[in-house]
Amino acid sequence: MKTTEVYILGGFLGSGKTTLLRNILKQESETGRKVAVLLNELGSISVDSGLIGDEVPLKELFDGCICCTIQDKLEVQLHELLTENDLDAVYIETTGAAHPVEVLDGIMSPLFAKRLEYKGIITVVDLMRWRDREGLSPQLRKLLAEQIHHADFILLNKADLVSEMEAAQLIYSIQALNKDAVCLLTEYAAISLTSLQHMQRKRHNGHKKLDVQDHLHLSAVVHTFEGSVKQTDFEDWLRSLPETVYRMKGYISFTHSQYPHLFQYSYGMPMYMNEMIKMPLNIVIIGERLDKGIMIGQLEALEVKANQ
Ligand SMILES: Nc1nc2c(ncn2[C@@H]2O[C@H](COP(=O)(O)OP(=O)(O)OP(=O)(O)O)[C@@H](O)[C@H]2O)c(=O)[nH]1
């Protein structure tokens, strides 16, 4: 099955996300890959869509930001893009107000997550705004810090507007929030596509060999159950999870019921809803530094136990 690469472009309002997107799309069109863009604008008029070439399939999500009102819409739009087009990559430009965990949650549907190859989060930072961050409200400062913390690749953009000395101090303060992301100083978000495609977190903990998924700070693990599990065992497993598992969702079949349950988990709380039809038993787990092998092994063990 062909998978589609997914890149999330985040960063504060006006930091240079659209400039970056135009840059990337220009390079993608030169390589001949088939790509699509999902735009999420605050408000109901899109200014940015005019800036992107006609040949790129484009979906826009209006009225609200990904992190709150339209998560479901995002899922639908992405599904449509994937089914209508045979895509190599999808770029998702989020509003500056979006939290990375919510965006990842919004795109990793249990119904098609296996067709996606989540490549990571690219955060564009406006260096001048970051320099003057003390003037922002505490909430905005926190959001900026979260966008930096969860990024896999950070563009320290608008380098032309700060002095070299300032840039050095700003890089230092950004790396203090995220030691692993690749940081690049840019003007007009000028970076090469290849550097993004090879986006990998720097390994700072020595020689441990990690697979590609493990390089990502925030990641999504997708598992397909073959059959049912016991609800009590499953809930014991949930209680054993670290706090860095932020979200889970999917369909799960319990030994005591005929149809699967829609399962959602956030902030340590599970929620179930009865489904009236058979659904593919996929579950998506979103968190920081997830060990894919261990998680899948634990879920498989639950199934084995239920069959004993
Ligand atoms: N001086 C300078 N201006 C830049 C740079 N990068 C982008 N800009 C300008 O900054 C403005 C905002 O850039 P956009 O790419 O639209 O930013 P955005 O993050 O998409 O903005 P929103 O969609 O409003 O969140 C535009 O006028 C860009 O031309 C840069 O490196 N230096």
The ligand as an SDF file (V2000), in Angstrom:
LIG
                    3D

 32 34  0  0  0  0  0  0  0  0999 V2000
   11.8450   40.6310    6.4820 N   0  0  0  0  0  0  0  0  0  0  0  0
   11.3650   39.4090    6.3530 C   0  0  0  0  0  0  0  0  0  0  0  0
   10.0670   39.2150    6.0730 N   0  0  0  0  0  0  0  0  0  0  0  0
    9.6040   37.9700    5.9270 C   0  0  0  0  0  0  0  0  0  0  0  0
   10.4530   36.8230    6.0580 C   0  0  0  0  0  0  0  0  0  0  0  0
    9.7140   35.7100    5.8660 N   0  0  0  0  0  0  0  0  0  0  0  0
    8.4540   36.1270    5.6160 C   0  0  0  0  0  0  0  0  0  0  0  0
    8.3810   37.4920    5.6350 N   0  0  0  0  0  0  0  0  0  0  0  0
    7.1870   38.3390    5.4430 C   0  0  0  0  0  0  0  0  0  0  0  0
    6.3770   38.2360    6.5970 O   0  0  0  0  0  0  0  0  0  0  0  0
    5.0010   38.3240    6.2510 C   0  0  0  0  0  0  0  0  0  0  0  0
    4.2390   37.1060    6.7810 C   0  0  0  0  0  0  0  0  0  0  0  0
    4.6950   35.9550    6.1060 O   0  0  0  0  0  0  0  0  0  0  0  0
    3.7340   34.7190    5.8290 P   0  0  0  0  0  0  0  0  0  0  0  0
    4.5230   33.6970    5.0990 O   0  0  0  0  0  0  0  0  0  0  0  0
    2.4490   35.1710    5.2100 O   0  0  0  0  0  0  0  0  0  0  0  0
    3.4510   34.2720    7.3250 O   0  0  0  0  0  0  0  0  0  0  0  0
    2.3710   33.2240    7.8650 P   0  0  0  0  0  0  0  0  0  0  0  0
    3.0010   32.5700    9.0260 O   0  0  0  0  0  0  0  0  0  0  0  0
    1.8680   32.3680    6.7750 O   0  0  0  0  0  0  0  0  0  0  0  0
    1.2350   34.2140    8.3150 O   0  0  0  0  0  0  0  0  0  0  0  0
   -0.2740   33.8100    8.7530 P   0  0  0  0  0  0  0  0  0  0  0  0
   -0.8450   33.0150    7.6230 O   0  0  0  0  0  0  0  0  0  0  0  0
   -0.8870   35.1500    8.9430 O   0  0  0  0  0  0  0  0  0  0  0  0
   -0.1540   33.0690   10.0270 O   0  0  0  0  0  0  0  0  0  0  0  0
    4.9660   38.4300    4.7300 C   0  0  0  0  0  0  0  0  0  0  0  0
    4.8490   39.7800    4.3960 O   0  0  0  0  0  0  0  0  0  0  0  0
    6.3140   37.8770    4.2990 C   0  0  0  0  0  0  0  0  0  0  0  0
    6.7550   38.4080    3.0740 O   0  0  0  0  0  0  0  0  0  0  0  0
   11.8390   37.0600    6.3590 C   0  0  0  0  0  0  0  0  0  0  0  0
   12.6630   36.1450    6.5290 O   0  0  0  0  0  0  0  0  0  0  0  0
   12.2300   38.3640    6.4930 N   0  0  0  0  0  0  0  0  0  0  0  0
  1  2  1  0
  2  3  2  0
  2 32  1  0
  3  4  1  0
  4  5  2  0
  4  8  1  0
  5  6  1  0
  5 30  1  0
  6  7  2  0
  7  8  1  0
  8  9  1  0
  9 10  1  0
  9 28  1  0
 10 11  1  0
 11 12  1  0
 11 26  1  0
 12 13  1  0
 13 14  1  0
 14 15  2  0
 14 16  1  0
 14 17  1  0
 17 18  1  0
 18 19  2  0
 18 20  1  0
 18 21  1  0
 21 22  1  0
 22 23  2  0
 22 24  1  0
 22 25  1  0
 26 27  1  0
 26 28  1  0
 28 29  1  0
 30 31  2  0
 30 32  1  0
M  END
$$$$
